[in-house]
Amino acid sequence: MTIPRKVDDIPYPPELCARCKAQKMLCGRSKCPILEKFYISMNLKYVKEVQGSSPPSVFIGSKNYPKVNVGPAAPLKNGDTSYMEDTSKLINLPLDDIISIRYSLYRGFRNLNVDSPRNPPSYLLDVYDLVLSSKPTFVEMEYYKITETLQIDAQSQPFGPGGIIKRFEHSHGTSNQKLEKVYYDSDLKAYDAVVLLNSNGVPFHEIQKVFSLGMLGNSKNRKLVPTRWSITAVDSILSEYYENRIKNYEDIDGYYFFENHNLGNNYFIFVFPWSYIYENIETWGIGSVWVGNRGMSIEEEFEDGKRKVRNPKMGGSFFATKLPILEYLDSIQKKAGILAIRYVTGDYYIPIGVWQVRENIKLALRNRKAISNIDDFFHIVREKTGVDFKYFSKIYKIVKTQKRLEV
Amino acid sequence: MVEFKIDARSLREFADIVVSLNQEAKIDFTNKGLSTKIIDPAHIAMVLLEIDKDTFQDFKVEDEESIGIDIERLRNAMKLASSTDIINFKADGKRISIKYGNLSYNIPIIDPSSISTPKMLNLEIPNKIITDFNLVLTGIKAAENFADVVTFHMKTDELKILAKGESDLENAELSIPKSLAKEYVFSEEAKSSYSLDYLSNFVRSLESVTDISIMLKTDYPLKIEAPVFNGKGKVTFILAPRIESI
């Protein structure tokens, strides 16, 4: 089968690609024709050996589950490389810079069974040691051969090339005590460990790393979790935690609007007095990466306190959008209904992972604006995107038609 | 301290009614019986449940007392009881103990002040029909096949329960003529729509109900009253309307 030269030549409806995002392979091909062009166009440097400071960074593949590729990632340079992993800093850079930084992280692998954290081999213990360090750590990796190209993914952060490694060594530094404490606590459940780390102020990407390496939870149940899946797992755990906290708070005292426009992604958030209900609408506009000029794609998901969405059509961004908003509501001790719209333009020409969604939502939440009702919200969004989203919104229908008891 | 015995079927019905709206309940006990007011988190529906002490055996309340219960936990504790089992309920200090057969469960009491309870609404509703509960249940079940909203329409001589599907060709309609009503008070024509989400959960939780009274006014909360537990208790349900034109 030939690879189409342009996204527009792909003979499938745009919605198929917007739902798949090269993860579900809904078109039946083994490689995504949209991402293929990036693999070809990127100038890759194939090396035999990597010597450099790991931020620290790790990657766990999902191919061949339950025997997965696990290992560290490091650039070909020394010094303070922590910015390469810190999503709260990366979000402020242009897209070109983000991908060139992330693609310079070379990945080293060994193939391990997902059960190996129950009785970790020495290689895995070395990786644990690396991840526990509180500062960028010097590593040396020697490859048999680089076999994997770039990791371009809608879910996880981008990574550079990788291959099975012969040799892996790293220097030892001081450990991150917050991480170390939960790692050695083999009675603490993984759920509680994630919540504890979060309330201790450990950033999301660090929690996700130790979670994916099977460093949390009861030692009999520890497991490796592919990076891609671990992100949604941590998002879901923390969302559940915050949702339980906010449900007994008072209703928010008005209608509020938040927005942020960054990296070709436009976010519009509306919170209003109600119990917890959450709707996410994701739109890939003409020219954006998954749809090209084939047409616009709009996906909608809705959940309430009782019926949860487990497998949203738009993928992990559903969860990554929800978490910062729930955190925000907890910080002001209010409960609310939540409506979030994401509108992606052609400026977002390559996917860089759902961390971008989470960080952009956080930035949006810094400025709140009072508006008078839900119609105002849809009016503002229509002015800025040209799309009248109220026809797609279940929350609009509920808020406009369902009266509440005045008690 | 509160202590009583009750058959599992009745306690289960009580729990089902409460859980149709909220997982937690603050229950007020006096020496005459118990009562509780529940509102769903979105403030769309509420229930008032009053049960006379004669429903129970060996009903003992030392002082007037309010107890917070996680109803989902109570339901789990009763999972293994058959409907005729007699359940021993005792709330003392910080926990509730549930005993039946040779089994005993303990569940924690929730601080009642952490559970918000609504004021009872004063509604003035001119129309009222008392009729067979199963008839109304059939109408609501039929509506569930088509829509998430059901409409009640009361005319001089009949009450209609209607639901419309996505196209005009799809609909369900149940008619209850005045002749089938035990009581029919009509003062003005009324038509109003309600979310089936709430209504279905509520009516499906009723086990011991035979007659039901429905009070209806146009674009106004719906009020349903029914005797429960062989007439020794009473349930009142209020549901805010849906206004269909956007």
Interface residues (C-beta under 8 A of the other chain):
Chain A: K247 N248 W274 S275 Y276 I277 G305 K335 K397 K400 T401 Q402 K403 R404 L405 E406 V407
Chain B: I39 D40 P41 A42 H43 I44 A45 M46 S114 S116 P118 K119 L121 S195 D219 P221 I238 A240 P241 R242 I243 E244 I246
